[in-house]
Amino acid sequence: MFDRRYTADCRIYNMLAAAPRHLSFHTPGHKKGKWDITELSFSDNLSNPTGVLKETQTEIAAILGAKRSFLLTDGSTCGVLSMLCAAGIQKLVFSAAAHKSVYNGCRLLGIETIVLPVQYAGSVPLQPDPQKIAFALQNAGMEPSRSGKAEKAAVLLTSPDYYGNIADYAAVRAVCNAYGALLLCDGAHGGHLHGTPLYAGKYCDFWVDGVHKSLPAFTQGAVVSARTEALGERLAAAADIFRTTSPSYPILASVEYAVRYPRNPRLKKEAEAVKRRLHARENADWTKIVICYGKNAFEVQRGLEAKGIFPEFCDGENIMFYLSPAQPLAQLKKLEKALRGFESLRVEGEDIAPMPAFTAGKRTEKIEWISLRKSAGFTCAGDAGLFPPCLPVVREGQVIERKHIEKLSEAKSVYGLLEGKIAVYI
Ligand SMILES: Cc1ncc(COP(=O)(O)O)c(C=O)c1O
């Protein structure tokens, strides 16, 4: 995975490469200790780093423009939970099109959720309107403040999102400043944007970079960062709660490698040209190619897989192809060629009806798992959605409608369902 042209400055990689051959009477149990090791005298300790991990985290913070950054081997999920905990807030404003970790984090930490209804372009969720965020803060009892120190509430953006839409960070920051709210960003899909004007870290108090998605890191590699030293102290304590005590050194090395990985302007330019030629949805993020096939989407996905091409996900209407700076240009060309064969199945995305708006149902004390097919009209007792993008199709407390059932039954990979059953209030 590691390209030796780019490892010269990678501290963790080089520490592992130079690790002495030794007899392993330590974990992990496979006993092939050299790359996959545990905390040894030379490999530092992520919970209380004083050596190579401390130096790496300091350098990564400098690259990302943060005061403190923390390496994660537990995915952006851990980053989201850590920043929600570090924020120490009572209320969180966010778009309904948020990852399940945001909903779960609020449940775990007892944070009241103020969920903004999603605006769609066809079936694709858009970023929330800053004006609506301001109304939500106002309705939550936040006072416009000059001090900006109230910190009872925070706004969380998911940006870039899975569809390549990027929030208007400057406008949302101004709203947060006006109301004294913290600004958090779930940048699970934005690790490749640091150093560009589209980077969340320029505006946020806490943010997550999911480097394993859009940069060449092993799965689960991520970083969570804080803007100030004081917030960084809180984040250090929070990350220590949610992180594993057995972090994988290969993942740690890959996170550092990914953050230092060079840009690929040639691929970016070609990806943007491919998007135009294939009539992909317009978006702001070159690593995400989203093409709308409407009801043909699963058929196109199967056709592509038969040709050995596996997209990131199909949401029932759109297929999403994920690039990273490490993607060979030749593969992008192959993708374009294959997609030309499905051009007749593409549809204009704006014609697709969005998912139904949230209708609140009745909550009761009793929850039962019933067949999804027979669940129309019941009130959902837990979030359920497609996996990925891990956004809820139907949320806890929402009345289940036909369209939710169709979407969840068509998908191969879902969360919130158990053997075709969904939890409802009886
Ligand atoms: C927006 C968003 N946030 C957070 C996550 C969680 O990331 P991870 O799977 O790295 O824990 C995902 C994963 O798909 C995501 O799409």
Ligand as a Chemical Component Dictionary entry (heavy atoms), coordinates in Angstrom:
data_LIG
# 
_chem_comp.id                   LIG 
_chem_comp.type                 NON-POLYMER 
_chem_comp.pdbx_formal_charge   0 
_chem_comp.three_letter_code    LIG 
# 
loop_
_chem_comp_atom.comp_id 
_chem_comp_atom.atom_id 
_chem_comp_atom.alt_atom_id 
_chem_comp_atom.type_symbol 
_chem_comp_atom.charge 
_chem_comp_atom.model_Cartn_x 
_chem_comp_atom.model_Cartn_y 
_chem_comp_atom.model_Cartn_z 
_chem_comp_atom.pdbx_ordinal 
LIG C1 C1 C 0 -20.714 11.357 6.665  1  
LIG C2 C2 C 0 -20.085 10.229 7.397  2  
LIG N1 N1 N 0 -19.676 10.421 8.658  3  
LIG C3 C3 C 0 -19.085 9.445  9.374  4  
LIG C4 C4 C 0 -18.886 8.207  8.815  5  
LIG C5 C5 C 0 -18.258 7.142  9.662  6  
LIG O1 O1 O 0 -17.015 6.850  9.144  7  
LIG P1 P1 P 0 -16.247 5.499  9.523  8  
LIG O2 O2 O 0 -16.903 4.432  8.727  9  
LIG O3 O3 O 0 -14.844 5.808  9.110  10 
LIG O4 O4 O 0 -16.384 5.294  10.979 11 
LIG C6 C6 C 0 -19.294 7.956  7.503  12 
LIG C7 C7 C 0 -19.122 6.640  6.903  13 
LIG O5 O5 O 0 -19.596 6.320  5.847  14 
LIG C8 C8 C 0 -19.913 8.989  6.769  15 
LIG O6 O6 O 0 -20.356 8.808  5.528  16 
# 
loop_
_chem_comp_bond.comp_id 
_chem_comp_bond.atom_id_1 
_chem_comp_bond.atom_id_2 
_chem_comp_bond.value_order 
_chem_comp_bond.pdbx_ordinal 
LIG C1 C2 SING 1  
LIG C2 N1 SING 2  
LIG C2 C8 DOUB 3  
LIG N1 C3 DOUB 4  
LIG C3 C4 SING 5  
LIG C4 C5 SING 6  
LIG C4 C6 DOUB 7  
LIG C5 O1 SING 8  
LIG O1 P1 SING 9  
LIG P1 O2 DOUB 10 
LIG P1 O3 SING 11 
LIG P1 O4 SING 12 
LIG C6 C7 SING 13 
LIG C6 C8 SING 14 
LIG C7 O5 DOUB 15 
LIG C8 O6 SING 16 
# 
